[in-house]
């Protein structure tokens, strides 16, 4: 599981299971993708360190 933060406003973003912290996360929203990056930050969630991914940019789907 990872924590996604600083994303665009609107509908909530899903939580994700991820084996390798460090790989970027790309989430389809509307006509584009929200991109999240891992910068080495962890949060304590129930005594377990959970990677925190921060929103970095959005790309649009080419038509």
PDB file of N, CA, C and O in Angstrom, chain B, residues numbered from 101:
ATOM      1  N   UNK B 101       0.839  -1.162   0.000  1.00  0.00           N
ATOM      2  CA  UNK B 101       0.000   0.000   0.000  1.00  0.00           C
ATOM      3  C   UNK B 101       0.889   1.232   0.000  1.00  0.00           C
ATOM      4  O   UNK B 101       1.964   1.232   0.600  1.00  0.00           O
ATOM      5  N   UNK B 102       0.440   2.275  -0.671  1.00  0.00           N
ATOM      6  CA  UNK B 102       1.134   3.556  -0.673  1.00  0.00           C
ATOM      7  C   UNK B 102       0.131   4.647  -0.348  1.00  0.00           C
ATOM      8  O   UNK B 102      -1.079   4.430  -0.415  1.00  0.00           O
ATOM      9  N   UNK B 103       0.634   5.814   0.003  1.00  0.00           N
ATOM     10  CA  UNK B 103      -0.203   6.982   0.255  1.00  0.00           C
ATOM     11  C   UNK B 103       0.057   7.976  -0.865  1.00  0.00           C
ATOM     12  O   UNK B 103       1.209   8.289  -1.165  1.00  0.00           O
ATOM     13  N   UNK B 104      -1.019   8.479  -1.492  1.00  0.00           N
ATOM     14  CA  UNK B 104      -0.908   9.472  -2.552  1.00  0.00           C
ATOM     15  C   UNK B 104      -1.306  10.822  -1.972  1.00  0.00           C
ATOM     16  O   UNK B 104      -2.377  10.945  -1.378  1.00  0.00           O
ATOM     17  N   UNK B 105      -0.456  11.843  -2.136  1.00  0.00           N
ATOM     18  CA  UNK B 105      -0.746  13.167  -1.584  1.00  0.00           C
ATOM     19  C   UNK B 105      -0.510  14.247  -2.626  1.00  0.00           C
ATOM     20  O   UNK B 105       0.144  14.028  -3.645  1.00  0.00           O
ATOM     21  N   UNK B 106      -1.067  15.431  -2.337  1.00  0.00           N
ATOM     22  CA  UNK B 106      -0.896  16.633  -3.157  1.00  0.00           C
ATOM     23  C   UNK B 106      -1.491  16.495  -4.547  1.00  0.00           C
ATOM     24  O   UNK B 106      -1.085  17.211  -5.462  1.00  0.00           O
ATOM     25  N   UNK B 107      -2.440  15.593  -4.724  1.00  0.00           N
ATOM     26  CA  UNK B 107      -3.067  15.426  -6.025  1.00  0.00           C
ATOM     27  C   UNK B 107      -4.047  16.542  -6.316  1.00  0.00           C
ATOM     28  O   UNK B 107      -4.349  17.347  -5.435  1.00  0.00           O
ATOM     29  N   UNK B 108      -4.548  16.601  -7.538  1.00  0.00           N
ATOM     30  CA  UNK B 108      -5.524  17.618  -7.911  1.00  0.00           C
ATOM     31  C   UNK B 108      -6.821  17.435  -7.131  1.00  0.00           C
ATOM     32  O   UNK B 108      -7.140  16.338  -6.674  1.00  0.00           O
ATOM     33  N   UNK B 109      -7.557  18.525  -6.991  1.00  0.00           N
ATOM     34  CA  UNK B 109      -8.829  18.449  -6.272  1.00  0.00           C
ATOM     35  C   UNK B 109      -9.857  17.713  -7.117  1.00  0.00           C
ATOM     36  O   UNK B 109      -9.710  17.584  -8.333  1.00  0.00           O
ATOM     37  N   UNK B 110     -10.886  17.241  -6.458  1.00  0.00           N
ATOM     38  CA  UNK B 110     -11.929  16.506  -7.157  1.00  0.00           C
ATOM     39  C   UNK B 110     -12.172  15.183  -6.472  1.00  0.00           C
ATOM     40  O   UNK B 110     -12.047  15.072  -5.253  1.00  0.00           O
ATOM     41  N   UNK B 111     -12.516  14.190  -7.248  1.00  0.00           N
ATOM     42  CA  UNK B 111     -12.774  12.862  -6.698  1.00  0.00           C
ATOM     43  C   UNK B 111     -11.527  12.307  -6.026  1.00  0.00           C
ATOM     44  O   UNK B 111     -10.402  12.603  -6.428  1.00  0.00           O
ATOM     45  N   UNK B 112     -11.746  11.498  -4.999  1.00  0.00           N
ATOM     46  CA  UNK B 112     -10.624  10.868  -4.308  1.00  0.00           C
ATOM     47  C   UNK B 112      -9.873   9.918  -5.222  1.00  0.00           C
ATOM     48  O   UNK B 112     -10.433   9.363  -6.168  1.00  0.00           O
ATOM     49  N   UNK B 113      -8.625   9.746  -4.928  1.00  0.00           N
ATOM     50  CA  UNK B 113      -7.796   8.828  -5.699  1.00  0.00           C
ATOM     51  C   UNK B 113      -7.719   7.494  -4.981  1.00  0.00           C
ATOM     52  O   UNK B 113      -7.751   7.455  -3.751  1.00  0.00           O
ATOM     53  N   UNK B 114      -7.617   6.405  -5.721  1.00  0.00           N
ATOM     54  CA  UNK B 114      -7.561   5.086  -5.081  1.00  0.00           C
ATOM     55  C   UNK B 114      -6.244   4.863  -4.346  1.00  0.00           C
ATOM     56  O   UNK B 114      -5.227   5.476  -4.669  1.00  0.00           O
ATOM     57  N   UNK B 115      -6.278   3.983  -3.361  1.00  0.00           N
ATOM     58  CA  UNK B 115      -5.045   3.553  -2.711  1.00  0.00           C
ATOM     59  C   UNK B 115      -4.470   2.432  -3.564  1.00  0.00           C
ATOM     60  O   UNK B 115      -5.212   1.695  -4.214  1.00  0.00           O
ATOM     61  N   UNK B 116      -3.169   2.306  -3.561  1.00  0.00           N
ATOM     62  CA  UNK B 116      -2.520   1.323  -4.424  1.00  0.00           C
ATOM     63  C   UNK B 116      -1.621   0.384  -3.651  1.00  0.00           C
ATOM     64  O   UNK B 116      -0.942   0.785  -2.706  1.00  0.00           O
ATOM     65  N   UNK B 117      -1.628  -0.871  -4.066  1.00  0.00           N
ATOM     66  CA  UNK B 117      -0.650  -1.836  -3.563  1.00  0.00           C
ATOM     67  C   UNK B 117       0.552  -1.752  -4.491  1.00  0.00           C
ATOM     68  O   UNK B 117       0.400  -1.698  -5.711  1.00  0.00           O
ATOM     69  N   UNK B 118       1.731  -1.740  -3.919  1.00  0.00           N
ATOM     70  CA  UNK B 118       2.931  -1.573  -4.722  1.00  0.00           C
ATOM     71  C   UNK B 118       4.055  -2.348  -4.063  1.00  0.00           C
ATOM     72  O   UNK B 118       4.330  -2.153  -2.879  1.00  0.00           O
ATOM     73  N   UNK B 119       4.707  -3.224  -4.811  1.00  0.00           N
ATOM     74  CA  UNK B 119       5.799  -4.021  -4.261  1.00  0.00           C
ATOM     75  C   UNK B 119       7.108  -3.238  -4.197  1.00  0.00           C
ATOM     76  O   UNK B 119       7.869  -3.374  -3.239  1.00  0.00           O
ATOM     77  N   UNK B 120       7.366  -2.427  -5.205  1.00  0.00           N
ATOM     78  CA  UNK B 120       8.649  -1.741  -5.293  1.00  0.00           C
ATOM     79  C   UNK B 120       8.459  -0.241  -5.121  1.00  0.00           C
ATOM     80  O   UNK B 120       8.116   0.457  -6.076  1.00  0.00           O
ATOM     81  N   UNK B 121       8.680   0.261  -3.902  1.00  0.00           N
ATOM     82  CA  UNK B 121       8.611   1.702  -3.681  1.00  0.00           C
ATOM     83  C   UNK B 121       9.666   2.351  -4.552  1.00  0.00           C
ATOM     84  O   UNK B 121      10.812   1.902  -4.588  1.00  0.00           O
ATOM     85  N   UNK B 122       9.299   3.367  -5.229  1.00  0.00           N
ATOM     86  CA  UNK B 122      10.232   4.060  -6.109  1.00  0.00           C
ATOM     87  C   UNK B 122       9.734   4.117  -7.534  1.00  0.00           C
ATOM     88  O   UNK B 122      10.047   5.063  -8.257  1.00  0.00           O
ATOM     89  N   UNK B 123       8.962   3.123  -7.959  1.00  0.00           N
ATOM     90  CA  UNK B 123       8.389   3.162  -9.299  1.00  0.00           C
ATOM     91  C   UNK B 123       7.297   4.226  -9.331  1.00  0.00           C
ATOM     92  O   UNK B 123       6.478   4.285  -8.414  1.00  0.00           O
ATOM     93  N   UNK B 124       7.262   5.075 -10.372  1.00  0.00           N
ATOM     94  CA  UNK B 124       6.207   6.089 -10.467  1.00  0.00           C
ATOM     95  C   UNK B 124       4.828   5.439 -10.557  1.00  0.00           C
ATOM     96  O   UNK B 124       4.692   4.298 -10.998  1.00  0.00           O
ATOM     97  N   UNK B 125       3.818   6.180 -10.136  1.00  0.00           N
ATOM     98  CA  UNK B 125       2.430   5.720 -10.227  1.00  0.00           C
ATOM     99  C   UNK B 125       1.707   6.615 -11.219  1.00  0.00           C
ATOM    100  O   UNK B 125       1.846   7.837 -11.179  1.00  0.00           O
ATOM    101  N   UNK B 126       0.941   6.009 -12.100  1.00  0.00           N
ATOM    102  CA  UNK B 126       0.158   6.725 -13.106  1.00  0.00           C
ATOM    103  C   UNK B 126      -1.291   6.282 -12.944  1.00  0.00           C
ATOM    104  O   UNK B 126      -1.593   5.090 -13.006  1.00  0.00           O
ATOM    105  N   UNK B 127      -2.193   7.254 -12.734  1.00  0.00           N
ATOM    106  CA  UNK B 127      -3.602   6.947 -12.509  1.00  0.00           C
ATOM    107  C   UNK B 127      -4.445   7.643 -13.568  1.00  0.00           C
ATOM    108  O   UNK B 127      -4.350   8.857 -13.747  1.00  0.00           O
ATOM    109  N   UNK B 128      -5.272   6.871 -14.269  1.00  0.00           N
ATOM    110  CA  UNK B 128      -6.168   7.416 -15.278  1.00  0.00           C
ATOM    111  C   UNK B 128      -7.285   8.193 -14.600  1.00  0.00           C
ATOM    112  O   UNK B 128      -7.976   7.661 -13.732  1.00  0.00           O
ATOM    113  N   UNK B 129      -7.465   9.459 -14.996  1.00  0.00           N
ATOM    114  CA  UNK B 129      -8.554  10.306 -14.488  1.00  0.00           C
ATOM    115  C   UNK B 129      -9.057  11.162 -15.627  1.00  0.00           C
ATOM    116  O   UNK B 129      -8.329  12.001 -16.158  1.00  0.00           O
ATOM    117  N   UNK B 130     -10.314  10.945 -16.002  1.00  0.00           N
ATOM    118  CA  UNK B 130     -10.883  11.734 -17.091  1.00  0.00           C
ATOM    119  C   UNK B 130     -10.122  11.494 -18.383  1.00  0.00           C
ATOM    120  O   UNK B 130      -9.977  10.357 -18.833  1.00  0.00           O
ATOM    121  N   UNK B 131      -9.631  12.597 -18.981  1.00  0.00           N
ATOM    122  CA  UNK B 131      -8.930  12.491 -20.267  1.00  0.00           C
ATOM    123  C   UNK B 131      -7.406  12.552 -20.116  1.00  0.00           C
ATOM    124  O   UNK B 131      -6.699  12.964 -21.035  1.00  0.00           O
ATOM    125  N   UNK B 132      -6.914  12.140 -18.950  1.00  0.00           N
ATOM    126  CA  UNK B 132      -5.469  12.174 -18.749  1.00  0.00           C
ATOM    127  C   UNK B 132      -5.017  11.281 -17.610  1.00  0.00           C
ATOM    128  O   UNK B 132      -5.800  10.531 -17.029  1.00  0.00           O
ATOM    129  N   UNK B 133      -3.742  11.382 -17.310  1.00  0.00           N
ATOM    130  CA  UNK B 133      -3.136  10.599 -16.233  1.00  0.00           C
ATOM    131  C   UNK B 133      -2.548  11.531 -15.184  1.00  0.00           C
ATOM    132  O   UNK B 133      -1.882  12.513 -15.514  1.00  0.00           O
ATOM    133  N   UNK B 134      -2.799  11.215 -13.919  1.00  0.00           N
ATOM    134  CA  UNK B 134      -2.162  11.907 -12.809  1.00  0.00           C
ATOM    135  C   UNK B 134      -0.896  11.127 -12.488  1.00  0.00           C
ATOM    136  O   UNK B 134      -0.937   9.906 -12.343  1.00  0.00           O
ATOM    137  N   UNK B 135       0.225  11.827 -12.378  1.00  0.00           N
ATOM    138  CA  UNK B 135       1.520  11.183 -12.137  1.00  0.00           C
ATOM    139  C   UNK B 135       1.994  11.479 -10.718  1.00  0.00           C
ATOM    140  O   UNK B 135       1.995  12.626 -10.273  1.00  0.00           O
ATOM    141  N   UNK B 136       2.393  10.428 -10.024  1.00  0.00           N
ATOM    142  CA  UNK B 136       2.887  10.535  -8.654  1.00  0.00           C
ATOM    143  C   UNK B 136       4.285   9.936  -8.588  1.00  0.00           C
ATOM    144  O   UNK B 136       4.554   8.905  -9.203  1.00  0.00           O
ATOM    145  N   UNK B 137       5.172  10.586  -7.840  1.00  0.00           N
ATOM    146  CA  UNK B 137       6.558  10.133  -7.689  1.00  0.00           C
ATOM    147  C   UNK B 137       6.871   9.901  -6.216  1.00  0.00           C
ATOM    148  O   UNK B 137       6.306  10.546  -5.333  1.00  0.00           O
ATOM    149  N   UNK B 138       7.778   8.972  -5.974  1.00  0.00           N
ATOM    150  CA  UNK B 138       8.251   8.672  -4.623  1.00  0.00           C
ATOM    151  C   UNK B 138       9.553   9.424  -4.394  1.00  0.00           C
ATOM    152  O   UNK B 138      10.488   9.318  -5.188  1.00  0.00           O
ATOM    153  N   UNK B 139       9.611  10.198  -3.284  1.00  0.00           N
ATOM    154  CA  UNK B 139      10.798  11.004  -2.985  1.00  0.00           C
ATOM    155  C   UNK B 139      11.497  10.549  -1.712  1.00  0.00           C
ATOM    156  O   UNK B 139      12.245  11.317  -1.106  1.00  0.00           O
ATOM    157  N   UNK B 140      11.259   9.302  -1.301  1.00  0.00           N
ATOM    158  CA  UNK B 140      11.947   8.751  -0.138  1.00  0.00           C
ATOM    159  C   UNK B 140      11.254   8.981   1.189  1.00  0.00           C
ATOM    160  O   UNK B 140      11.822   8.678   2.239  1.00  0.00           O
ATOM    161  N   UNK B 141      10.041   9.510   1.167  1.00  0.00           N
ATOM    162  CA  UNK B 141       9.294   9.793   2.398  1.00  0.00           C
ATOM    163  C   UNK B 141       8.397   8.608   2.757  1.00  0.00           C
ATOM    164  O   UNK B 141       7.781   7.993   1.886  1.00  0.00           O
ATOM    165  N   UNK B 142       8.336   8.301   4.046  1.00  0.00           N
ATOM    166  CA  UNK B 142       7.457   7.244   4.547  1.00  0.00           C
ATOM    167  C   UNK B 142       6.560   7.810   5.642  1.00  0.00           C
ATOM    168  O   UNK B 142       6.955   8.725   6.363  1.00  0.00           O
ATOM    169  N   UNK B 143       5.349   7.262   5.764  1.00  0.00           N
ATOM    170  CA  UNK B 143       4.428   7.603   6.846  1.00  0.00           C
ATOM    171  C   UNK B 143       4.192   6.349   7.677  1.00  0.00           C
ATOM    172  O   UNK B 143       4.239   5.233   7.160  1.00  0.00           O
ATOM    173  N   UNK B 144       3.940   6.540   8.961  1.00  0.00           N
ATOM    174  CA  UNK B 144       3.651   5.422   9.866  1.00  0.00           C
ATOM    175  C   UNK B 144       2.155   5.146   9.810  1.00  0.00           C
ATOM    176  O   UNK B 144       1.353   6.009  10.168  1.00  0.00           O
ATOM    177  N   UNK B 145       1.778   3.976   9.372  1.00  0.00           N
ATOM    178  CA  UNK B 145       0.373   3.588   9.276  1.00  0.00           C
ATOM    179  C   UNK B 145       0.197   2.276  10.019  1.00  0.00           C
ATOM    180  O   UNK B 145       0.513   1.210   9.492  1.00  0.00           O
ATOM    181  N   UNK B 146      -0.310   2.356  11.249  1.00  0.00           N
ATOM    182  CA  UNK B 146      -0.497   1.158  12.060  1.00  0.00           C
ATOM    183  C   UNK B 146       0.813   0.489  12.431  1.00  0.00           C
ATOM    184  O   UNK B 146       0.880  -0.735  12.542  1.00  0.00           O
ATOM    185  N   UNK B 147       1.855   1.285  12.623  1.00  0.00           N
ATOM    186  CA  UNK B 147       3.149   0.724  12.990  1.00  0.00           C
ATOM    187  C   UNK B 147       3.990   0.254  11.817  1.00  0.00           C
ATOM    188  O   UNK B 147       5.101  -0.238  12.012  1.00  0.00           O
ATOM    189  N   UNK B 148       3.482   0.395  10.612  1.00  0.00           N
ATOM    190  CA  UNK B 148       4.207  -0.018   9.406  1.00  0.00           C
ATOM    191  C   UNK B 148       4.609   1.213   8.593  1.00  0.00           C
ATOM    192  O   UNK B 148       3.802   2.129   8.435  1.00  0.00           O
ATOM    193  N   UNK B 149       5.839   1.253   8.075  1.00  0.00           N
ATOM    194  CA  UNK B 149       6.219   2.364   7.196  1.00  0.00           C
ATOM    195  C   UNK B 149       5.563   2.190   5.820  1.00  0.00           C
ATOM    196  O   UNK B 149       5.674   1.134   5.197  1.00  0.00           O
ATOM    197  N   UNK B 150       4.884   3.232   5.366  1.00  0.00           N
ATOM    198  CA  UNK B 150       4.178   3.194   4.089  1.00  0.00           C
ATOM    199  C   UNK B 150       4.756   4.297   3.196  1.00  0.00           C
ATOM    200  O   UNK B 150       4.837   5.448   3.626  1.00  0.00           O
ATOM    201  N   UNK B 151       5.158   3.968   1.960  1.00  0.00           N
ATOM    202  CA  UNK B 151       5.709   4.989   1.067  1.00  0.00           C
ATOM    203  C   UNK B 151       4.679   6.073   0.753  1.00  0.00           C
ATOM    204  O   UNK B 151       3.503   5.784   0.534  1.00  0.00           O
ATOM    205  N   UNK B 152       5.140   7.327   0.736  1.00  0.00           N
ATOM    206  CA  UNK B 152       4.296   8.469   0.389  1.00  0.00           C
ATOM    207  C   UNK B 152       4.697   8.935  -1.005  1.00  0.00           C
ATOM    208  O   UNK B 152       5.851   9.290  -1.242  1.00  0.00           O
ATOM    209  N   UNK B 153       3.741   8.930  -1.919  1.00  0.00           N
ATOM    210  CA  UNK B 153       3.962   9.407  -3.278  1.00  0.00           C
ATOM    211  C   UNK B 153       3.310  10.771  -3.419  1.00  0.00           C
ATOM    212  O   UNK B 153       2.165  10.959  -3.009  1.00  0.00           O
ATOM    213  N   UNK B 154       4.028  11.720  -3.993  1.00  0.00           N
ATOM    214  CA  UNK B 154       3.513  13.069  -4.187  1.00  0.00           C
ATOM    215  C   UNK B 154       3.190  13.290  -5.662  1.00  0.00           C
ATOM    216  O   UNK B 154       3.911  12.858  -6.561  1.00  0.00           O
ATOM    217  N   UNK B 155       2.061  13.991  -5.867  1.00  0.00           N
ATOM    218  CA  UNK B 155       1.658  14.326  -7.225  1.00  0.00           C
ATOM    219  C   UNK B 155       2.723  15.215  -7.843  1.00  0.00           C
ATOM    220  O   UNK B 155       3.223  16.128  -7.186  1.00  0.00           O
ATOM    221  N   UNK B 156       3.076  14.960  -9.100  1.00  0.00           N
ATOM    222  CA  UNK B 156       4.089  15.801  -9.746  1.00  0.00           C
ATOM    223  C   UNK B 156       3.579  16.474 -11.018  1.00  0.00           C
ATOM    224  O   UNK B 156       3.949  17.617 -11.286  1.00  0.00           O
ATOM    225  N   UNK B 157       2.743  15.803 -11.807  1.00  0.00           N
ATOM    226  CA  UNK B 157       2.185  16.447 -12.997  1.00  0.00           C
ATOM    227  C   UNK B 157       1.081  15.598 -13.604  1.00  0.00           C
ATOM    228  O   UNK B 157       0.853  14.460 -13.195  1.00  0.00           O
ATOM    229  N   UNK B 158       0.398  16.173 -14.589  1.00  0.00           N
ATOM    230  CA  UNK B 158      -0.687  15.505 -15.298  1.00  0.00           C
ATOM    231  C   UNK B 158      -0.348  15.492 -16.783  1.00  0.00           C
ATOM    232  O   UNK B 158       0.179  16.467 -17.318  1.00  0.00           O
ATOM    233  N   UNK B 159      -0.654  14.380 -17.440  1.00  0.00           N
ATOM    234  CA  UNK B 159      -0.507  14.308 -18.892  1.00  0.00           C
ATOM    235  C   UNK B 159      -1.872  14.033 -19.499  1.00  0.00           C
ATOM    236  O   UNK B 159      -2.716  13.388 -18.879  1.00  0.00           O
ATOM    237  N   UNK B 160      -2.083  14.519 -20.702  1.00  0.00           N
ATOM    238  CA  UNK B 160      -3.343  14.286 -21.406  1.00  0.00           C
ATOM    239  C   UNK B 160      -3.168  13.118 -22.363  1.00  0.00           C
ATOM    240  O   UNK B 160      -2.078  12.870 -22.879  1.00  0.00           O
ATOM    241  N   UNK B 161      -4.253  12.417 -22.585  1.00  0.00           N
ATOM    242  CA  UNK B 161      -4.242  11.287 -23.517  1.00  0.00           C
ATOM    243  C   UNK B 161      -4.315  11.837 -24.940  1.00  0.00           C
ATOM    244  O   UNK B 161      -5.182  12.654 -25.247  1.00  0.00           O
ATOM    245  N   UNK B 162      -3.413  11.394 -25.799  1.00  0.00           N
ATOM    246  CA  UNK B 162      -3.417  11.825 -27.199  1.00  0.00           C
ATOM    247  C   UNK B 162      -4.589  11.175 -27.922  1.00  0.00           C
ATOM    248  O   UNK B 162      -4.907  10.005 -27.706  1.00  0.00           O
ATOM    249  N   UNK B 163      -5.209  11.947 -28.767  1.00  0.00           N
ATOM    250  CA  UNK B 163      -6.351  11.409 -29.517  1.00  0.00           C
ATOM    251  C   UNK B 163      -5.985  11.108 -30.939  1.00  0.00           C
ATOM    252  O   UNK B 163      -6.828  10.649 -31.710  1.00  0.00           O
TER     253      UNK B 163
END
